[in-house]
């Protein structure tokens, strides 16, 4: 494996072909170029997770993203799996991943 201008190239000696990794513009994951088209279609067609925005009426422990306390009066987001996070924390999380931080397989 050797790097060239920011792209990783690997040589498959059996098939004598070159491939390189591509960073998905949707989820930011690095995928092999052979899988890029299928991966991109899956990212673009995957439904976005929605949440209910609310204000906490009582303290609820710590946010699993930032580890700060979720205090009464905090603006929070409640996901379909019923996990709650600071709204700003989950908004930032969703720019990198389209899943619950604690339940990545839950859709």
ABEGO torsion letter per residue (X at the ends): XBBBGGBBBBBBAAAGBBBBBBBBAAAGBBBBAAAAAAAAAAAAABBBBBBBBBBBABBAEBBAAAGBBBBBGBBBBBBAAGBBBBAAAAAAAAAABBBBAABAABX
